[in-house]
Amino acid sequence: MKSVATLFTLSLLILVTACGGGDNTIEAKQKSLASLKKQALELNTKIVALEKEVEKAGGASAAKAILVGIDTIQSETFTHYIELQGKVESESVSYVTPRAGGGQVRAIYIQRGDRVKRGQLILQLDNTLIKQSAAAATQNIETLKSQAALAKAVYEKQKKPLGAKHW
């Protein structure tokens, strides 16, 4: 409490000196400087005395305590994460598929951690596109067969001109 009163007095003295009553002579300034130096000396002696009292009371041991702990390094999984909200927009759309056409997974027949054997069915792909492609290819074959038969008939017809005899 004494230090607060001393600081208040010192602050008031500085304020009065700074705002001053118009006495800006060198002698007045020197007198003010001497007064302030005296007050600073008194404050420093009070500070030193208080530090000694705190040290005697055991406060120095708490101030000198090391706030660092030592621990052994162990391997652990890193489980920290940050949860953020936002919106992702792309500049273009790209489709990535396997070379063989791939497809969407229709069914998964195993679980994570299951053991699998050679030849065991793991998943089933949606094969509707492949079936459609096969049906279209079969239809194309039938069309080509009929076109070939028609071309053969036309050839045979033109091979024998009207009224010509066999040799």
BELPE-V136816 format. One line per field, one symbol per residue. ss: DSSP state (2 for helix, 1 for strand, 0 for the rest). psi: psi as a letter, one per 30 degrees, with the letter a starting at -180 (. if undefined). burial: 1 if it has 9 or more other ideal C-beta (glycine too) atoms within 8 Angstrom, else 0. A space follows every 10 residues. Layout:
BEGIN
ss->???
psi->???
burial->???
END
This chain:
BEGIN
ss->0222222222 2222222220 0000022222 2222222222 2222222222 2222220022 2222000000 0000000000 0000000000 0000000000 0000111100 0000000000 0011100222 2222222222 2222222222 2222222220 0000000
psi->eeeeeeeeee eeeeeeeefl ggigleeeee eeeeeeeeee eeeeeeeeee eeeeeefgfe eeefkkhklk lkkkklkjgk lkjlkakkkl flkkkklleg eblkkekkgl lkfkkllkfk kelkljgeee eeeeeeeeee eeeeeeeeee eeeeeeefej lkgklk.
burial->0010011011 0011001000 0000000110 0100110010 0110010001 0001000000 0000000000 0000000000 0000000000 0000000000 0010100000 0000000000 0010110011 0000000000 0000000000 0000000000 0000000
END
